[in-house]
Amino acid sequence: MPTRGFSFVNAHGQRLAGKVEMPERVVRGWALLAHCFSCGKDSRTAVALARGLAAQGIGVLRFDFSGVGGSDGHFDDTSFTLNVEDLVAAGEAMAEAGMPAALLIGHSLGGTAVLTAASRMPSVRAVATIGAPFDASHLLGHATAQDLRALDEHGAIELLLGGFPVRIGKAFVEDLRLHDAGRRLAELKVPLMILHSPMDQVVDIENASRIFLAAHHSKSFVSLDKADHLMRDHADAVHASACVAAWAIRYLHDPQPMAVPSPDAEAEETGLGKFQLALQSGGSRWLADQPESVGGLGSGPSPYNLLSSALAACTTMTIRHFAELKGWQIGRIRTGVSHRKRKDGTPADEFSRRITIEGELDDEQRARLVEVAQRCPVHRTLEAGAVFSEPTIDS
């Protein structure tokens, strides 16, 4: 699925960095994902959850809270209240972009944040939490008395959450104590799915029970079996996204054709080898690469191979169209294209074609088809050159 940059400004004028995982062809709805306290939008878990939902037709915005990752702000100045405000701002930005968030998903403390934000977001029709604490102040249970004294003295401390050091500021801790978990769940008027692992050693399963009992119907619970809190096993995140998608579909809008403009072609690095790319165009997907001789894996056509393919395809289609217009009874057409660089030539690129056509052709027909081949649209584009607009770069 294609991934697009999406930034927006929160209520404090800070620009927050996000990415949208786009569904293909049909949009069943849009979702907003809140990452866990020790994560960010680009964590393996956040990416796996978002892409799993996008594969089911649910587009997902994942973004960095203020002071995290690529977003403005300083982490020491963040608070739970600010996280909630960021979610509301994200929802407003999505609505303005024609992607109203009907589903909220939150992982860990992000789950507590979406439960709080839901009542302030009119487009939301369902909420899902994954490994969420009942109370935002649950985080303080990982701090010792010595930690809290150090926090008062230095203004920020590091805690170990799930084996990872996480820095928290005094403002964040003070803010956590102000939130009323019971009232938050009483105000939730949309269906809720609670996903939690009985093996979670960071946020124990009792938190899921308390959320379930405090929430009104409709509510559902899914056990994530042996998953750890951060779902470091990719299969656990894939399973969670599949469960949420299957449950949420009934609460989303009716399927609509893709409304957001899509590029004619898109290439994204796969992370395998130096050059391998996942390409998508015209509803199809395939790989592009470079030969092993120049450091690639040789797993797909090179960019110049693709350019030659475009000319071969266009030539073949143009000849077929012309022959049918003339009523010429010809068989299968095959066009081979070769490309080379001329050392001293201007222009430096030379394309040659060898066209094979099954069936009988006289000399006049052959000459006519040579002319037709040289008038195919891709041939004309390459021959005339093109104008390029300046690229835009999203982060």
Disulfide bonds with the S-S distance in Angstrom:
Cys36-Cys39 1.90
